[in-house]
Amino acid sequence: MACPSFVRELLHSTKPKLFTLAIVEKNGRLLLGLKKTGFGSGYYNGFGGKVEPGETIAQAAHRELQEEAGITATSLQHRGVLTFAFDDQQLPWEVHVYRVPDYTGEPCESQEMAPVWMHPQELPYDKMWADDRWWYPVFLRGASFQGVFAFTNTTQLVWHNLQEVEEPGKLPATELLTI
């Protein structure tokens, strides 16, 4: 299937909103959160959100992890950049994915997320965003990646292109529309 026209229009006409996603991977397990409110409610996901004015992307990842799971990353490994285009949103989203191999504090539930430890082979893809089944295996192999994902009606994945890369963020998302 060809890239939907709304994806091309969004990526060529506007700057994306910046987001972060931090995934704790420790002792062979992943710490994900069950989203309790707002966008993505009912889905398991990493911890993250919007990059605020004056913040770097990494600073936003640290802040969101603290706010949503009550822990502080002692290191972040930038592993991916995912661009999302929604037919019912005015701006595309550029999500920077980080691996968190270690942290301080004890994971705790927040108003927004309920942390849950999971084994990678038991991820509940049917209760996660549709794109996750494509990039999580790459993440779990330790590779870096970039991808573009097109959604209709907010949650229906209709097209994607995912590539392993040496350094995430170096390839413009528009180049992934023709690969």
SEMI-974703 format. One record per atom (N, C-alpha, C): x, y, z; residue in three letters; atom name. Coordinates in nm, 4 decimals, padded with zeros to 6 digits. Example, Ala and Ser with C-alpha at 12.3 -4.5 7.8 and 13.67 -1.06 7.14 Angstrom:
BEGIN
east,north,up,type,atom
01.3190,-00.5690,00.7800,ALA,N
01.2300,-00.4500,00.7800,ALA,CA
01.3200,-00.3300,00.7800,ALA,C
01.2850,-00.2250,00.7080,SER,N
01.3670,-00.1060,00.7140,SER,CA
01.2900,00.0030,00.7870,SER,C
! end
This chain:
BEGIN
east,north,up,type,atom
00.0840,-00.1186,00.0000,MET,N
00.0000,00.0000,00.0000,MET,CA
00.0884,00.1249,00.0000,MET,C
00.0475,00.2230,-00.0747,ALA,N
00.1223,00.3486,-00.0822,ALA,CA
00.0940,00.4349,00.0400,ALA,C
00.1867,00.5232,00.0681,CYS,N
00.1714,00.6179,00.1782,CYS,CA
00.0471,00.7037,00.1535,CYS,C
-00.0429,00.7141,00.2523,PRO,N
-00.1625,00.7971,00.2348,PRO,CA
-00.1280,00.9437,00.2103,PRO,C
-00.2091,01.0102,00.1299,SER,N
-00.1813,01.1492,00.0941,SER,CA
-00.1814,01.2417,00.2152,SER,C
-00.2642,01.2148,00.3172,PHE,N
-00.2672,01.3040,00.4332,PHE,CA
-00.1328,01.3036,00.5075,PHE,C
-00.0600,01.1933,00.5003,VAL,N
00.0709,01.1851,00.5646,VAL,CA
00.1693,01.2766,00.4925,VAL,C
00.1733,01.2666,00.3623,ARG,N
00.2615,01.3524,00.2825,ARG,CA
00.2304,01.4999,00.3069,ARG,C
00.1027,01.5337,00.3053,GLU,N
00.0621,01.6737,00.3263,GLU,CA
00.1061,01.7240,00.4637,GLU,C
00.0813,01.6453,00.5682,LEU,N
00.1192,01.6871,00.7037,LEU,CA
00.2703,01.7039,00.7180,LEU,C
00.3456,01.6059,00.6705,LEU,N
00.4911,01.6095,00.6907,LEU,CA
00.5609,01.7140,00.6051,LEU,C
00.5014,01.7522,00.4935,HIS,N
00.5622,01.8541,00.4083,HIS,CA
00.5163,01.9954,00.4419,HIS,C
00.4099,02.0089,00.5205,SER,N
00.3546,02.1423,00.5408,SER,CA
00.3702,02.1988,00.6813,SER,C
00.4085,02.1198,00.7773,THR,N
00.4109,02.1692,00.9147,THR,CA
00.5170,02.0991,00.9985,THR,C
00.5614,02.1679,01.1028,LYS,N
00.6558,02.1081,01.1975,LYS,CA
00.5796,02.0196,01.2946,LYS,C
00.6358,01.9057,01.3289,PRO,N
00.5656,01.8174,01.4219,PRO,CA
00.5739,01.8660,01.5665,PRO,C
00.4794,01.8186,01.6482,LYS,N
00.4868,01.8371,01.7926,LYS,CA
00.5879,01.7357,01.8446,LYS,C
00.6726,01.7786,01.9378,LEU,N
00.7746,01.6902,01.9938,LEU,CA
00.7250,01.6215,02.1198,LEU,C
00.7518,01.4911,02.1284,PHE,N
00.7149,01.4091,02.2428,PHE,CA
00.8311,01.3177,02.2802,PHE,C
00.8223,01.2629,02.4004,THR,N
00.9200,01.1639,02.4454,THR,CA
00.8472,01.0374,02.4861,THR,C
00.9221,00.9274,02.4888,LEU,N
00.8719,00.8000,02.5374,LEU,CA
00.9901,00.7291,02.6019,LEU,C
00.9818,00.7045,02.7321,ALA,N
01.0894,00.6380,02.8059,ALA,CA
01.0419,00.4992,02.8472,ALA,C
01.1226,00.3990,02.8120,ILE,N
01.0894,00.2608,02.8444,ILE,CA
01.1992,00.2049,02.9340,ILE,C
01.1612,00.1698,03.0542,VAL,N
01.2551,00.1121,03.1496,VAL,CA
01.2728,-00.0349,03.1140,VAL,C
01.3978,-00.0758,03.0960,GLU,N
01.4306,-00.2150,03.0645,GLU,CA
01.5369,-00.2589,03.1646,GLU,C
01.4967,-00.3444,03.2568,LYS,N
01.5881,-00.3839,03.3634,LYS,CA
01.5617,-00.5289,03.4042,LYS,C
01.6701,-00.6023,03.4233,ASN,N
01.6624,-00.7422,03.4681,ASN,CA
01.5695,-00.8259,03.3799,ASN,C
01.5764,-00.8027,03.2489,GLY,N
01.4986,-00.8827,03.1551,GLY,CA
01.3514,-00.8493,03.1494,GLY,C
01.3115,-00.7380,03.2114,ARG,N
01.1708,-00.6987,03.2093,ARG,CA
01.1571,-00.5528,03.1672,ARG,C
01.0367,-00.5181,03.1257,LEU,N
01.0053,-00.3803,03.0872,LEU,CA
00.9069,-00.3232,03.1886,LEU,C
00.9264,-00.1964,03.2223,LEU,N
00.8301,-00.1250,03.3046,LEU,CA
00.7467,-00.0390,03.2108,LEU,C
00.6213,-00.0750,03.1955,LEU,N
00.5281,00.0023,03.1161,LEU,CA
00.4202,00.0564,03.2085,LEU,C
00.3414,00.1476,03.1566,GLY,N
00.2333,00.2029,03.2363,GLY,CA
00.1003,00.1838,03.1675,GLY,C
-00.0025,00.1547,03.2451,LEU,N
-00.1374,00.1512,03.1932,LEU,CA
-00.1909,00.2931,03.2018,LEU,C
-00.2203,00.3517,03.0859,LYS,N
-00.2679,00.4904,03.0801,LYS,CA
-00.4084,00.4959,03.1372,LYS,C
-00.4258,00.5812,03.2380,LYS,N
-00.5531,00.5887,03.3094,LYS,CA
-00.6448,00.6997,03.2592,LYS,C
-00.5878,00.8062,03.2032,THR,N
-00.6686,00.9202,03.1603,THR,CA
-00.6166,00.9755,03.0278,THR,C
-00.6999,01.0524,02.9603,GLY,N
-00.6564,01.1261,02.8423,GLY,CA
-00.6291,01.0413,02.7203,GLY,C
-00.5502,01.0991,02.6291,PHE,N
-00.5170,01.0359,02.5019,PHE,CA
-00.4472,00.9019,02.5277,PHE,C
-00.4971,00.7955,02.4690,GLY,N
-00.4379,00.6632,02.4870,GLY,CA
-00.4862,00.5904,02.6106,GLY,C
-00.5896,00.6418,02.6749,SER,N
-00.6429,00.5784,02.7950,SER,CA
-00.6774,00.4316,02.7673,SER,C
-00.6359,00.3434,02.8610,GLY,N
-00.6614,00.2010,02.8468,GLY,CA
-00.5509,00.1246,02.7770,GLY,C
-00.4511,00.1950,02.7226,TYR,N
-00.3385,00.1305,02.6551,TYR,CA
-00.2170,00.1239,02.7468,TYR,C
-00.1370,00.0179,02.7298,TYR,N
-00.0068,00.0103,02.7950,TYR,CA
00.0930,00.0840,02.7077,TYR,C
00.1821,00.1578,02.7716,ASN,N
00.2782,00.2377,02.6977,ASN,CA
00.3981,00.2647,02.7859,ASN,C
00.5033,00.3189,02.7252,GLY,N
00.6134,00.3726,02.8034,GLY,CA
00.5679,00.5022,02.8678,GLY,C
00.6593,00.5702,02.9340,PHE,N
00.6263,00.6937,03.0053,PHE,CA
00.6767,00.8121,02.9236,PHE,C
00.5919,00.9100,02.9024,GLY,N
00.6360,01.0228,02.8228,GLY,CA
00.5269,01.1228,02.7992,GLY,C
00.5591,01.2197,02.7163,GLY,N
00.4632,01.3244,02.6839,GLY,CA
00.5297,01.4359,02.6070,GLY,C
00.4633,01.5496,02.6064,LYS,N
00.5079,01.6651,02.5284,LYS,CA
00.6368,01.7253,02.5825,LYS,C
00.7181,01.7744,02.4907,VAL,N
00.8363,01.8527,02.5261,VAL,CA
00.7872,01.9956,02.5488,VAL,C
00.8146,02.0484,02.6668,GLU,N
00.7693,02.1829,02.7034,GLU,CA
00.8674,02.2878,02.6499,GLU,C
00.8199,02.4107,02.6292,PRO,N
00.9095,02.5177,02.5831,PRO,CA
01.0284,02.5346,02.6789,PRO,C
01.1475,02.5479,02.6215,GLY,N
01.2685,02.5646,02.7010,GLY,CA
01.3331,02.4343,02.7453,GLY,C
01.2691,02.3202,02.7211,GLU,N
01.3237,02.1896,02.7578,GLU,CA
01.3929,02.1258,02.6379,GLU,C
01.4967,02.0496,02.6655,THR,N
01.5493,01.9617,02.5617,THR,CA
01.4610,01.8372,02.5604,THR,C
01.4753,01.7586,02.4562,ILE,N
01.3966,01.6353,02.4473,ILE,CA
01.4344,01.5415,02.5618,ILE,C
01.5622,01.5302,02.5921,ALA,N
01.6066,01.4438,02.7027,ALA,CA
01.5549,01.4941,02.8375,ALA,C
01.5543,01.6246,02.8582,GLN,N
01.5005,01.6790,02.9834,GLN,CA
01.3526,01.6447,02.9972,GLN,C
01.2799,01.6523,02.8877,ALA,N
01.1377,01.6168,02.8911,ALA,CA
01.1193,01.4696,02.9262,ALA,C
01.2051,01.3832,02.8731,ALA,N
01.1963,01.2403,02.9050,ALA,CA
01.2180,01.2170,03.0545,ALA,C
01.3186,01.2835,03.1106,HIS,N
01.3434,01.2721,03.2555,HIS,CA
01.2221,01.3198,03.3352,HIS,C
01.1695,01.4357,03.2989,ARG,N
01.0561,01.4940,03.3715,ARG,CA
00.9333,01.4043,03.3646,ARG,C
00.9004,01.3575,03.2450,GLU,N
00.7813,01.2743,03.2284,GLU,CA
00.7926,01.1427,03.3055,GLU,C
00.9098,01.0831,03.3057,LEU,N
00.9297,00.9582,03.3802,LEU,CA
00.9084,00.9822,03.5300,LEU,C
00.9589,01.0932,03.5796,GLN,N
00.9400,01.1286,03.7209,GLN,CA
00.7931,01.1539,03.7511,GLN,C
00.7265,01.2307,03.6664,GLU,N
00.5859,01.2649,03.6900,GLU,CA
00.4931,01.1440,03.6811,GLU,C
00.5187,01.0554,03.5854,GLU,N
00.4259,00.9459,03.5594,GLU,CA
00.4563,00.8179,03.6353,GLU,C
00.5841,00.7950,03.6722,ALA,N
00.6194,00.6698,03.7396,ALA,CA
00.6908,00.6914,03.8726,ALA,C
00.7247,00.8162,03.9060,GLY,N
00.7881,00.8449,04.0335,GLY,CA
00.9332,00.8027,04.0437,GLY,C
00.9979,00.7813,03.9284,ILE,N
01.1388,00.7396,03.9299,ILE,CA
01.2234,00.8368,03.8488,ILE,C
01.3540,00.8341,03.8747,THR,N
01.4481,00.9212,03.8056,THR,CA
01.5472,00.8367,03.7271,THR,C
01.5521,00.8562,03.5980,ALA,N
01.6471,00.7830,03.5137,ALA,CA
01.7887,00.8268,03.5476,ALA,C
01.8793,00.7312,03.5673,THR,N
02.0198,00.7657,03.5884,THR,CA
02.0939,00.7704,03.4554,THR,C
02.0310,00.7157,03.3515,SER,N
02.0831,00.7308,03.2155,SER,CA
01.9693,00.7083,03.1172,SER,C
01.9842,00.7703,03.0011,LEU,N
01.8888,00.7544,02.8911,LEU,CA
01.9668,00.7155,02.7668,LEU,C
01.9167,00.6201,02.6920,GLN,N
01.9768,00.5823,02.5647,GLN,CA
01.8760,00.6122,02.4544,GLN,C
01.9095,00.7070,02.3674,HIS,N
01.8197,00.7441,02.2576,HIS,CA
01.8182,00.6312,02.1570,HIS,C
01.7024,00.5689,02.1381,ARG,N
01.6960,00.4502,02.0547,ARG,CA
01.6112,00.4652,01.9297,ARG,C
01.5190,00.5637,01.9294,GLY,N
01.4349,00.5737,01.8116,GLY,CA
01.3645,00.7067,01.7977,GLY,C
01.3196,00.7317,01.6748,VAL,N
01.2343,00.8464,01.6454,VAL,CA
01.1180,00.7930,01.5619,VAL,C
00.9983,00.8137,01.6147,LEU,N
00.8767,00.7693,01.5477,LEU,CA
00.7935,00.8917,01.5122,LEU,C
00.7527,00.9009,01.3877,THR,N
00.6683,01.0105,01.3439,THR,CA
00.5295,00.9548,01.3185,THR,C
00.4312,01.0187,01.3805,PHE,N
00.2923,00.9749,01.3684,PHE,CA
00.2115,01.0813,01.2962,PHE,C
00.1352,01.0379,01.1971,ALA,N
00.0440,01.1269,01.1249,ALA,CA
-00.0963,01.0708,01.1444,ALA,C
-00.1849,01.1564,01.1920,PHE,N
-00.3239,01.1190,01.2166,PHE,CA
-00.4120,01.1979,01.1206,PHE,C
-00.5076,01.1315,01.0593,ASP,N
-00.5969,01.2031,00.9679,ASP,CA
-00.6908,01.2980,01.0426,ASP,C
-00.7008,01.2826,01.1746,ASP,N
-00.7898,01.3678,01.2525,ASP,CA
-00.7142,01.4619,01.3479,ASP,C
-00.5846,01.4823,01.3225,GLN,N
-00.5031,01.5753,01.4005,GLN,CA
-00.4383,01.6748,01.3040,GLN,C
-00.4196,01.7968,01.3482,GLN,N
-00.3634,01.8996,01.2602,GLN,CA
-00.2124,01.8911,01.2462,GLN,C
-00.1443,01.8342,01.3461,LEU,N
00.0013,01.8273,01.3433,LEU,CA
00.0490,01.6835,01.3569,LEU,C
00.1561,01.6493,01.2866,PRO,N
00.2175,01.5196,01.3111,PRO,CA
00.2901,01.5219,01.4460,PRO,C
00.3189,01.4060,01.4985,TRP,N
00.3922,01.3930,01.6246,TRP,CA
00.5271,01.3293,01.5959,TRP,C
00.6310,01.3834,01.6566,GLU,N
00.7645,01.3249,01.6493,GLU,CA
00.7992,01.2780,01.7899,GLU,C
00.8056,01.1472,01.8075,VAL,N
00.8257,01.0868,01.9389,VAL,CA
00.9667,01.0287,01.9471,VAL,C
01.0431,01.0767,02.0441,HIS,N
01.1791,01.0275,02.0674,HIS,CA
01.1738,00.9197,02.1747,HIS,C
01.2179,00.8000,02.1372,VAL,N
01.2096,00.6825,02.2238,VAL,CA
01.3436,00.6616,02.2930,VAL,C
01.3376,00.6473,02.4249,TYR,N
01.4568,00.6255,02.5064,TYR,CA
01.4465,00.4941,02.5820,TYR,C
01.5584,00.4275,02.5935,ARG,N
01.5716,00.3120,02.6823,ARG,CA
01.6279,00.3636,02.8132,ARG,C
01.5696,00.3199,02.9230,VAL,N
01.6159,00.3560,03.0567,VAL,CA
01.6685,00.2286,03.1220,VAL,C
01.8012,00.2104,03.1252,PRO,N
01.8568,00.0874,03.1821,PRO,CA
01.8674,00.0892,03.3348,PRO,C
01.8603,00.2076,03.3946,ASP,N
01.8701,00.2150,03.5397,ASP,CA
01.8042,00.3434,03.5888,ASP,C
01.7626,00.3406,03.7122,TYR,N
01.6908,00.4534,03.7695,TYR,CA
01.7044,00.4507,03.9215,TYR,C
01.6652,00.5603,03.9837,THR,N
01.6559,00.5662,04.1296,THR,CA
01.5102,00.5867,04.1661,THR,C
01.4754,00.5480,04.2872,GLY,N
01.3384,00.5592,04.3335,GLY,CA
01.2645,00.4282,04.3160,GLY,C
01.1397,00.4305,04.3536,GLU,N
01.0544,00.3120,04.3440,GLU,CA
00.9348,00.3461,04.2556,GLU,C
00.9106,00.2665,04.1488,PRO,N
00.7968,00.2971,04.0626,PRO,CA
00.6669,00.3026,04.1435,PRO,C
00.5876,00.4054,04.1160,CYS,N
00.4592,00.4190,04.1860,CYS,CA
00.3544,00.4752,04.0913,CYS,C
00.2311,00.4485,04.1214,GLU,N
00.1194,00.4937,04.0402,GLU,CA
00.1010,00.6441,04.0527,GLU,C
00.0690,00.7060,03.9403,SER,N
00.0394,00.8488,03.9377,SER,CA
-00.1064,00.8664,03.8944,SER,C
-00.1513,00.9892,03.8859,GLN,N
-00.2878,01.0140,03.8375,GLN,CA
-00.3055,00.9672,03.6937,GLN,C
-00.1953,00.9665,03.6191,GLU,N
-00.2036,00.9358,03.4765,GLU,CA
-00.1703,00.7916,03.4409,GLU,C
-00.0769,00.7291,03.5147,MET,N
-00.0266,00.5972,03.4761,MET,CA
-00.0161,00.5029,03.5959,MET,C
-00.0390,00.3736,03.5675,ALA,N
-00.0195,00.2683,03.6664,ALA,CA
00.0936,00.1783,03.6165,ALA,C
00.2153,00.1875,03.6770,PRO,N
00.3297,00.1083,03.6309,PRO,CA
00.3090,-00.0420,03.6513,PRO,C
00.3548,-00.1188,03.5503,VAL,N
00.3433,-00.2642,03.5535,VAL,CA
00.4711,-00.3233,03.4920,VAL,C
00.5341,-00.4183,03.5618,TRP,N
00.6493,-00.4895,03.5058,TRP,CA
00.5990,-00.6008,03.4153,TRP,C
00.6626,-00.6167,03.2986,MET,N
00.6240,-00.7199,03.2021,MET,CA
00.7476,-00.7853,03.1430,MET,C
00.7324,-00.9127,03.1091,HIS,N
00.8367,-00.9816,03.0332,HIS,CA
00.8170,-00.9471,02.8853,HIS,C
00.9244,-00.9196,02.8136,PRO,N
00.9111,-00.8781,02.6726,PRO,CA
00.8308,-00.9753,02.5858,PRO,C
00.8443,-01.1044,02.6113,GLN,N
00.7717,-01.2019,02.5293,GLN,CA
00.6228,-01.2079,02.5633,GLN,C
00.5799,-01.1351,02.6652,GLU,N
00.4390,-01.1363,02.7060,GLU,CA
00.3725,-00.9993,02.6903,GLU,C
00.4280,-00.9135,02.6048,LEU,N
00.3686,-00.7813,02.5862,LEU,CA
00.2255,-00.7950,02.5329,LEU,C
00.1318,-00.7214,02.5911,PRO,N
-00.0089,-00.7307,02.5488,PRO,CA
-00.0380,-00.6398,02.4290,PRO,C
00.0138,-00.6765,02.3124,TYR,N
00.0002,-00.5912,02.1943,TYR,CA
-00.1450,-00.5546,02.1631,TYR,C
-00.2388,-00.6400,02.2025,ASP,N
-00.3799,-00.6088,02.1783,ASP,CA
-00.4300,-00.4961,02.2691,ASP,C
-00.3503,-00.4581,02.3693,LYS,N
-00.3851,-00.3482,02.4601,LYS,CA
-00.2787,-00.2380,02.4529,LYS,C
-00.2148,-00.2284,02.3362,MET,N
-00.1115,-00.1275,02.3117,MET,CA
-00.1444,-00.0602,02.1788,MET,C
-00.0750,00.0513,02.1507,TRP,N
-00.0925,00.1170,02.0214,TRP,CA
-00.0539,00.0197,01.9103,TRP,C
-00.1236,00.0278,01.7967,ALA,N
-00.1045,-00.0661,01.6861,ALA,CA
00.0378,-00.0640,01.6302,ALA,C
00.1073,00.0499,01.6418,ASP,N
00.2440,00.0586,01.5890,ASP,CA
00.3444,-00.0180,01.6743,ASP,C
00.3114,-00.0413,01.8010,ASP,N
00.4067,-00.1030,01.8933,ASP,CA
00.4543,-00.2407,01.8480,ASP,C
00.3662,-00.3182,01.7876,ARG,N
00.4058,-00.4531,01.7451,ARG,CA
00.5142,-00.4495,01.6369,ARG,C
00.5337,-00.3340,01.5713,TRP,N
00.6349,-00.3214,01.4672,TRP,CA
00.7694,-00.2771,01.5234,TRP,C
00.7708,-00.1789,01.6135,TRP,N
00.9001,-00.1253,01.6571,TRP,CA
00.9511,-00.1847,01.7883,TRP,C
00.8640,-00.2358,01.8758,TYR,N
00.9141,-00.2946,02.0006,TYR,CA
01.0140,-00.4080,01.9762,TYR,C
00.9910,-00.4996,01.8806,PRO,N
01.0913,-00.6042,01.8569,PRO,CA
01.2284,-00.5468,01.8196,PRO,C
01.2321,-00.4376,01.7435,VAL,N
01.3587,-00.3734,01.7073,VAL,CA
01.4236,-00.3140,01.8332,VAL,C
01.3436,-00.2457,01.9134,PHE,N
01.3897,-00.1893,02.0403,PHE,CA
01.4480,-00.3000,02.1289,PHE,C
01.3775,-00.4118,02.1409,LEU,N
01.4201,-00.5208,02.2290,LEU,CA
01.5479,-00.5898,02.1791,LEU,C
01.5736,-00.5847,02.0482,ARG,N
01.6988,-00.6395,01.9928,ARG,CA
01.8167,-00.5479,02.0198,ARG,C
01.7907,-00.4264,02.0664,GLY,N
01.8980,-00.3317,02.0942,GLY,CA
01.9345,-00.2431,01.9778,GLY,C
01.8554,-00.2475,01.8707,ALA,N
01.8838,-00.1667,01.7526,ALA,CA
01.8181,-00.0291,01.7651,ALA,C
01.8689,00.0656,01.6868,SER,N
01.8083,00.1984,01.6769,SER,CA
01.7193,00.2012,01.5531,SER,C
01.6203,00.2903,01.5539,PHE,N
01.5198,00.2870,01.4488,PHE,CA
01.4568,00.4236,01.4266,PHE,C
01.3963,00.4361,01.3077,GLN,N
01.3120,00.5502,01.2728,GLN,CA
01.1947,00.4975,01.1941,GLN,C
01.0800,00.5591,01.2139,GLY,N
00.9631,00.5135,01.1417,GLY,CA
00.8589,00.6218,01.1282,GLY,C
00.7705,00.6006,01.0308,VAL,N
00.6537,00.6856,01.0117,VAL,CA
00.5323,00.5932,01.0151,VAL,C
00.4310,00.6343,01.0912,PHE,N
00.3090,00.5557,01.1075,PHE,CA
00.1892,00.6439,01.0794,PHE,C
00.0975,00.5940,00.9975,ALA,N
-00.0227,00.6691,00.9592,ALA,CA
-00.1448,00.6050,01.0243,ALA,C
-00.2232,00.6886,01.0923,PHE,N
-00.3439,00.6426,01.1596,PHE,CA
-00.4654,00.7178,01.1066,PHE,C
-00.5756,00.6455,01.0908,THR,N
-00.7042,00.7089,01.0653,THR,CA
-00.7906,00.6883,01.1890,THR,C
-00.8845,00.7786,01.2089,ASN,N
-00.9736,00.7709,01.3247,ASN,CA
-00.8960,00.7505,01.4551,ASN,C
-00.7848,00.8132,01.4676,THR,N
-00.6959,00.8161,01.5842,THR,CA
-00.6246,00.6844,01.6117,THR,C
-00.6900,00.5708,01.6001,THR,N
-00.6299,00.4451,01.6447,THR,CA
-00.6116,00.3390,01.5367,THR,C
-00.6572,00.3642,01.4145,GLN,N
-00.6504,00.2636,01.3091,GLN,CA
-00.5222,00.2807,01.2271,GLN,C
-00.4250,00.1927,01.2474,LEU,N
-00.3002,00.1985,01.1712,LEU,CA
-00.3275,00.1542,01.0284,LEU,C
-00.2970,00.2435,00.9310,VAL,N
-00.3260,00.2126,00.7909,VAL,CA
-00.2007,00.2019,00.7032,VAL,C
-00.0874,00.2499,00.7542,TRP,N
00.0359,00.2452,00.6758,TRP,CA
00.1525,00.2720,00.7692,TRP,C
00.2679,00.2122,00.7382,HIS,N
00.3887,00.2437,00.8148,HIS,CA
00.5133,00.2095,00.7341,HIS,C
00.6225,00.2707,00.7746,ASN,N
00.7548,00.2362,00.7238,ASN,CA
00.8511,00.2508,00.8400,ASN,C
00.9187,00.1435,00.8739,LEU,N
01.0129,00.1403,00.9858,LEU,CA
01.1479,00.0939,00.9351,LEU,C
01.2531,00.1661,00.9729,GLN,N
01.3888,00.1319,00.9303,GLN,CA
01.4822,00.1282,01.0502,GLN,C
01.5740,00.0323,01.0504,GLU,N
01.6816,00.0358,01.1483,GLU,CA
01.7834,00.1376,01.0978,GLU,C
01.8383,00.2168,01.1909,VAL,N
01.9323,00.3228,01.1549,VAL,CA
02.0497,00.3207,01.2519,VAL,C
02.1577,00.3826,01.2101,GLU,N
02.2744,00.3950,01.2977,GLU,CA
02.2489,00.4936,01.4107,GLU,C
02.1879,00.6073,01.3741,GLU,N
02.1643,00.7135,01.4714,GLU,CA
02.0231,00.7697,01.4511,GLU,C
01.9338,00.7493,01.5484,PRO,N
01.7970,00.7978,01.5310,PRO,CA
01.7899,00.9492,01.5202,PRO,C
01.7031,00.9959,01.4318,GLY,N
01.6812,01.1388,01.4150,GLY,CA
01.7612,01.2018,01.3030,GLY,C
01.8536,01.1294,01.2428,LYS,N
01.9357,01.1862,01.1356,LYS,CA
01.8659,01.1841,01.0004,LYS,C
01.7743,01.0909,00.9822,LEU,N
01.7029,01.0782,00.8561,LEU,CA
01.5734,01.1588,00.8638,LEU,C
01.5503,01.2542,00.7731,PRO,N
01.4238,01.3276,00.7757,PRO,CA
01.3066,01.2339,00.7565,PRO,C
01.1996,01.2530,00.8309,ALA,N
01.0819,01.1655,00.8214,ALA,CA
01.0277,01.1600,00.6800,ALA,C
01.0380,01.2700,00.6061,THR,N
00.9862,01.2723,00.4693,THR,CA
01.0581,01.1713,00.3796,THR,C
01.1824,01.1377,00.4120,GLU,N
01.2543,01.0368,00.3334,GLU,CA
01.1973,00.8979,00.3533,GLU,C
01.1313,00.8757,00.4651,LEU,N
01.0725,00.7441,00.4912,LEU,CA
00.9395,00.7239,00.4164,LEU,C
00.8923,00.8264,00.3497,LEU,N
00.7675,00.8154,00.2756,LEU,CA
00.7863,00.7447,00.1425,LEU,C
00.9099,00.7389,00.0944,THR,N
00.9347,00.6824,-00.0387,THR,CA
01.0205,00.5570,-00.0359,THR,C
01.0679,00.5179,00.0802,ILE,N
01.1553,00.4001,00.0886,ILE,CA
01.0724,00.2739,00.0689,ILE,C
! end
